Amino acid sequence: MTVPLYQQIYERVKRQIADGTLAPGQRMPSLRALASELGIARGTAEAAYDRLVGEGWLVARGPAGTFVAYGTHVALRDAAASCRGVTPTLPAHPRLLRLGLPALDAFPRKLWARLVARQARAAGSFDPPEPAGHPPLRTAIAAYLERSRDVACTARQVFVVPAYAAALGLVTEVALRPGDAAWIESPGFPLTAQVLARVGARVVPVPVDEDGLVVAEGVRRARRARLAVVTPSHQSPLGVALGLARRAALLAWARTADAHIVEDDYDGEYRYGGHPLPALQSLDTEGRVIYLGTFSKVLFPGLRLAYAVVPEAKVEAFEAASARSLHAGCPELYQAVVADFLQQGHFARHVKKMRTLYACRREQLTRALAVLEPEGLTVEQRQGGMHLVIRSTRAEPDAELARRAQAAGFAVQALSVWAPDGQGPQGLLAGFTNVATEAEARHLAQRLRKAIVSK
């Protein structure tokens, strides 16, 4: 019996996905191009694509084209392994519902490529970088932060670093001595505790409730701490905002203790109800707040560009620390490109576009994940951020639920392990930014449910 042409195309595409010839996120040929290449009718190509999209192997994104869905190669590989009686292995880099990953399909690649090409031709783009950062970029960051986040600073106060860990490391060199106490949020970003412990700080976990960091508890546990690291606009990972009364109490504590506050504003641009909250730094009148930001969460993670805005009185100390830091000096070319991206208004337009896009993707995944509610998993609605918090009342620990999901190709994380002692609240953390369509959201939600509830 002759196999229909559309079925042959369908099977061929699945094989190419399974063996990695077609990579996750790769754009597929258009229907017209595929039909022309194979010498077949467009309707035949369309029938093959429709089946692949319907089964979740491809994702149709309207005028942007059709793309290979993330995690499909994992599903195909594991299905084949199961047939052979082989236990599937955890994928090295799972991407489905990954946290902190911006919408790669919506990144303005052509514009970025044009800016890179322009700077690559410019004199000085390959020069050794200045330790504190490319001057035009520092100027552009200061101007952008004043407009968008109410952060008042000069270019001299801005220090460009490779990533968040480098920024926090630079802060600890200036503001901490070995043995000093430092507050961290619990639950909170695990890397924060790791960086502080590496420099010999005494890490003091402080609980977080619906109003953010419980400042009174921090004072009770370590009144004379020298540093507090907080995420006030959108707490990582719970998504709550630090209330105004708590902000005032935190600033008052820093003044009394002669301490500094590190404000990690990792995704403060993304608030879906009203305007983004002003930065804590905008309330600081005594030079206590050191503001950290990143371009990796807004543009793309491979960029590896972050920055610190330091109090005016500390600029010379940070200049000295930056000059001797092992992390100082990001590639001059990328710094110059980001400076252009900011100065020409592309960054602000991109953030505005992503805010609208993420609000839609967040809502459609939240609706789709309602299938988890009968299984004891409920999505919490927060006003901002790039991930969802899924609370769990199931009998199994969330680490086990996350392990099952990861084995199926998902990048969800257990909420409890974000507490320093691993005993945080029960739940899962799931990114939504790369879930492009309602159909994709429903497909992923069903796959996640199947992975979690099956034993």
C-alpha positions in Angstrom: 0.0 0.0 0.0 1.4 3.4 -1.0 1.9 5.8 1.9 0.3 9.2 1.1 2.7 12.1 0.4 1.5 14.2 3.4 2.2 11.2 5.7 5.7 10.8 4.2 6.4 14.4 4.9 5.0 14.1 8.4 7.2 11.1 9.2 10.3 12.7 7.8 9.9 15.9 9.8 9.4 13.8 13.0 12.6 11.8 12.3 14.5 15.1 11.7 13.2 16.4 15.0 14.2 13.2 16.8 17.7 13.1 15.5 18.3 16.8 16.1 18.5 17.8 12.4 15.6 20.2 13.2 16.4 22.0 16.5 13.9 23.2 19.0 12.8 26.8 18.0 14.1 26.4 14.4 11.9 28.0 11.7 10.4 25.6 9.2 10.1 26.4 5.5 6.9 28.1 4.4 4.2 26.0 2.8 5.0 27.6 -0.6 8.7 27.0 -0.2 8.2 23.4 0.9 5.8 22.6 -1.9 8.2 24.1 -4.4 11.2 22.3 -3.0 9.5 18.9 -3.1 7.5 19.4 -6.2 4.1 18.7 -4.5 0.9 20.6 -4.2 0.7 23.2 -1.5 -2.4 21.4 0.0 -0.2 18.3 0.6 2.4 20.3 2.5 -0.4 22.0 4.4 -1.9 18.6 5.5 1.4 17.5 6.8 2.0 20.7 8.7 -1.5 20.7 10.1 -1.0 17.2 11.6 2.4 18.2 13.0 1.0 21.3 14.6 -2.1 19.5 15.9 0.1 16.9 17.7 2.4 19.5 19.1 5.6 18.8 17.1 5.4 22.2 15.4 4.1 25.6 16.5 2.3 27.9 14.1 3.0 31.6 15.0 1.0 33.4 12.3 3.0 35.8 10.1 6.2 34.8 12.0 6.1 31.3 10.5 6.0 27.8 11.8 8.6 26.6 14.3 9.8 23.3 15.9 8.3 23.2 19.4 10.6 23.0 22.4 11.0 19.6 24.0 9.7 17.6 21.1 13.0 15.8 20.5 12.9 14.7 24.1 9.4 13.2 23.8 10.3 11.4 20.6 13.6 10.1 22.1 11.9 8.9 25.3 9.1 7.2 23.4 11.6 5.3 21.4 13.6 4.4 24.5 10.5 3.2 26.2 9.7 0.8 23.3 13.2 -0.6 23.7 12.8 -1.0 27.5 15.4 1.7 28.2 14.9 4.3 31.0 14.9 7.8 29.5 17.6 10.1 30.7 17.0 13.7 31.9 17.7 16.1 29.1 20.8 18.2 29.6 19.1 21.5 28.8 15.3 21.2 29.2 13.6 24.3 27.9 9.8 23.8 28.2 8.4 26.4 30.6 12.0 27.5 31.5 12.3 30.4 34.0 14.0 33.6 33.1 14.0 33.0 29.4 12.7 35.9 27.3 10.5 35.3 24.3 13.1 34.3 21.7 10.6 34.2 18.9 9.8 37.9 19.4 13.3 39.2 19.6 14.1 41.8 16.8 16.8 39.7 15.2 17.1 41.7 12.0 17.4 45.0 13.8 19.9 43.5 16.2 22.0 42.1 13.3 22.0 45.6 11.7 23.2 47.3 14.9 25.9 44.6 15.4 27.1 45.0 11.8 27.3 48.8 12.2 29.3 48.6 15.4 31.6 45.9 14.0 32.7 48.3 11.3 33.2 51.2 13.8 36.6 52.1 15.0 37.2 50.9 18.6 34.6 48.2 18.7 37.3 45.6 19.2 39.3 47.6 21.8 39.8 46.2 25.3 36.8 47.2 27.4 37.0 49.7 30.2 36.6 48.1 33.7 33.6 50.1 34.7 31.9 49.8 31.3 31.5 51.4 27.9 30.9 55.2 28.6 28.0 55.6 26.0 26.3 52.5 27.5 26.7 53.9 31.1 25.1 57.1 29.9 22.3 55.4 28.1 21.5 53.2 31.1 21.4 56.2 33.5 19.0 58.0 31.1 16.7 54.9 30.7 16.5 54.2 34.4 15.5 57.7 35.2 12.7 57.6 32.7 11.4 54.1 33.3 12.2 53.2 36.9 12.6 56.6 38.7 16.2 55.8 39.5 18.2 59.0 39.8 21.8 58.6 38.9 24.7 59.8 36.7 26.6 57.7 34.2 29.5 57.7 36.7 27.4 55.7 39.1 26.7 52.9 36.6 29.0 49.9 36.5 28.6 47.3 33.7 29.3 43.7 34.6 28.9 40.3 32.9 26.0 39.0 34.9 24.1 39.2 38.3 26.7 37.1 40.1 29.4 39.4 39.0 27.4 42.5 40.1 26.7 41.0 43.5 30.4 40.0 43.8 31.4 43.6 43.1 29.1 44.8 45.8 30.4 42.4 48.4 34.0 43.5 47.7 33.1 47.0 48.6 30.3 46.6 51.2 31.2 43.3 53.1 34.0 41.8 55.1 34.3 38.1 55.8 32.1 37.2 58.7 29.6 40.1 58.2 26.0 39.1 58.3 23.8 39.6 55.1 20.1 39.2 54.9 18.6 37.2 52.0 15.0 36.5 51.1 13.6 33.0 52.0 12.5 31.7 49.6 14.8 33.6 47.3 17.1 33.3 44.3 19.6 30.4 45.2 22.6 32.1 43.5 22.4 35.0 46.0 23.2 32.8 49.0 25.9 31.0 47.0 27.7 34.2 46.1 27.5 35.6 49.6 28.7 32.3 51.2 31.6 32.2 48.7 32.9 35.6 50.0 32.7 34.5 53.6 29.5 36.3 54.6 27.2 35.0 57.3 24.0 34.4 55.3 20.8 35.2 57.3 17.5 33.9 55.6 14.6 36.3 56.3 11.1 35.1 55.5 8.8 36.6 52.9 5.0 37.0 53.2 2.4 38.7 51.1 4.0 42.1 51.7 7.5 41.0 50.8 10.5 40.7 53.1 9.5 40.6 56.8 11.9 43.4 57.9 11.1 43.0 61.6 12.2 39.4 61.5 15.4 40.4 59.8 16.1 42.9 62.6 15.3 40.2 65.2 17.7 37.7 63.5 20.6 40.0 62.7 20.1 43.6 63.6 23.7 44.5 62.8 23.8 42.9 59.4 25.8 44.9 56.8 23.8 44.0 53.7 20.3 43.0 52.6 19.6 41.6 49.2 16.0 42.0 48.1 13.8 41.8 45.0 11.2 44.5 46.0 9.3 45.1 42.7 8.6 41.4 42.0 9.9 39.0 44.7 11.9 36.1 43.3 10.2 33.6 43.3 6.9 34.3 45.0 6.0 37.4 42.9 4.8 39.6 45.7 5.8 43.3 45.9 7.5 44.9 48.9 4.8 47.1 50.5 5.5 50.8 51.1 5.6 50.4 54.9 8.1 47.6 54.5 10.2 49.7 52.1 10.3 52.5 54.7 11.2 50.1 57.5 14.0 48.5 55.4 15.5 51.9 54.6 15.2 52.9 58.3 17.0 49.7 59.3 19.8 50.3 56.8 20.3 53.9 58.2 20.4 52.7 61.8 22.7 49.7 61.1 24.9 51.7 58.7 24.2 48.9 56.1 23.5 48.7 52.4 20.5 47.3 50.5 21.0 45.5 47.2 17.9 46.0 45.1 17.8 43.3 42.4 15.3 44.6 39.8 15.7 41.5 37.6 12.3 41.9 35.8 10.8 45.1 37.3 9.7 46.2 33.8 7.1 43.5 33.6 4.0 44.4 35.6 0.6 43.6 34.0 -1.7 45.6 36.2 -1.0 49.4 36.0 2.5 50.9 35.7 5.7 49.2 36.9 6.4 50.0 40.6 9.0 52.6 41.2 12.4 51.3 42.3 13.2 51.2 46.0 16.3 53.3 45.0 14.0 56.2 44.2 13.0 56.4 47.9 16.6 56.4 49.1 17.8 59.8 50.3 20.9 58.6 52.1 22.8 56.5 49.6 22.0 53.1 51.1 20.6 51.3 48.0 22.7 49.7 45.3 20.5 49.0 42.3 21.1 45.9 40.1 19.6 45.3 36.7 20.2 43.0 33.7 19.7 42.9 30.0 19.7 39.1 29.8 16.1 38.8 31.0 14.8 41.4 28.5 16.9 40.7 25.4 18.5 37.3 25.4 20.5 35.3 28.0 23.6 34.8 25.9 24.2 38.6 26.0 25.6 38.3 29.6 25.3 42.0 30.4 24.2 43.4 33.7 24.8 46.6 35.7 25.0 48.1 39.2 24.0 51.6 40.1 25.9 52.6 43.2 25.5 55.6 45.6 27.5 58.7 44.7 29.6 58.5 47.8 30.7 55.0 46.9 31.7 55.6 43.3 35.5 55.8 43.9 35.4 52.6 46.0 33.6 50.8 43.2 35.9 52.2 40.6 38.9 50.7 42.5 37.1 47.4 43.0 36.1 47.2 39.4 39.6 47.9 38.2 40.9 44.8 40.1 37.9 42.6 39.6 38.3 39.4 37.7 34.8 39.9 36.3 35.3 43.4 35.0 35.3 44.2 31.3 32.4 43.0 29.1 33.0 42.7 25.3 33.1 46.2 23.9 31.2 45.3 20.8 28.1 44.1 22.6 28.2 47.0 25.0 28.3 49.4 22.0 25.3 47.6 20.4 23.2 47.7 23.6 24.1 51.4 23.9 22.7 52.0 20.4 19.7 49.8 21.2 18.9 52.1 24.2 19.8 55.4 22.7 17.7 54.9 19.6 14.6 53.9 21.6 14.5 50.3 20.5 14.9 49.0 24.1 11.9 50.9 25.4 9.7 49.9 22.5 10.8 46.2 22.9 9.9 46.3 26.6 6.5 47.8 25.8 5.9 45.1 23.2 7.0 42.3 25.5 4.8 43.6 28.3 1.7 43.2 26.1 2.9 39.9 24.7 3.7 38.4 28.1 0.4 39.5 29.6 -1.3 37.5 26.8 1.0 34.4 27.2 0.7 34.5 30.9 -3.1 34.5 30.8 -3.3 31.7 28.2 -1.0 29.4 30.2 -2.8 30.2 33.4 -6.1 29.1 31.8 -4.5 26.0 30.4 -3.0 25.0 33.7 -6.5 24.8 35.3 -6.4 21.1 34.3 -4.0 20.7 37.3 -6.4 21.9 39.9 -8.1 18.5 40.4 -4.6 17.2 41.0 -4.0 19.6 43.9 -2.0 22.2 41.9 -3.2 25.8 41.6 -1.7 28.7 39.8 -1.3 31.9 41.9 -2.1 35.1 40.1 0.5 37.8 40.6 0.8 41.3 39.0 4.2 40.9 37.3 7.2 38.8 36.3 8.1 36.1 33.8 7.0 33.0 35.6 4.0 31.4 37.3 3.9 30.0 40.8 1.9 26.7 41.0 1.1 25.9 44.6 0.9 22.2 45.6 -1.2 20.4 48.2 -0.3 17.0 46.9 1.1 14.4 49.2 4.3 14.0 47.3 7.1 16.6 47.9 7.4 19.2 45.1 10.9 18.1 44.4 9.5 14.7 43.2 6.9 16.5 41.1 9.6 18.6 39.5 11.8 15.5 38.9 8.9 13.8 37.0 8.3 16.9 34.9 12.0 17.4 34.1 12.2 13.8 33.0 9.5 14.6 30.5 11.4 17.5 29.1 10.1 20.4 31.2 12.3 22.9 33.0 9.9 23.6 35.9 11.5 23.9 39.3 10.5 22.9 42.8 9.6 26.0 44.9 10.7 24.5 48.2 14.4 24.3 47.1 14.5 28.1 46.7 14.6 28.3 50.5 18.2 28.0 51.8 17.3 25.0 53.9 15.3 23.4 51.1 12.1 23.5 53.3 10.3 26.3 51.5 6.6 26.3 50.5 5.4 23.5 48.3 4.9 24.2 44.6 6.3 24.5 41.1 7.8 27.4 39.2 7.1 27.6 35.4 8.0 30.1 32.8 5.4 31.3 30.3 7.2 33.7 28.0 7.9 31.2 25.2 4.4 29.6 25.1 3.2 31.3 21.9 -0.3 30.1 21.4 -3.4 28.9 23.2 -3.1 25.6 21.5 0.5 25.2 22.6 -0.5 26.2 26.2 -3.2 23.5 26.3 -0.8 20.9 24.8 1.9 21.6 27.3 -0.5 21.7 30.3 -1.8 18.3 29.4 1.7 16.9 29.0 2.7 18.4 32.3 -0.3 16.9 34.0 0.4 13.5 32.6 4.1 13.7 33.7 3.3 14.8 37.2 0.4 12.5 38.1 1.9 9.3 36.5 4.1 7.3 38.8 
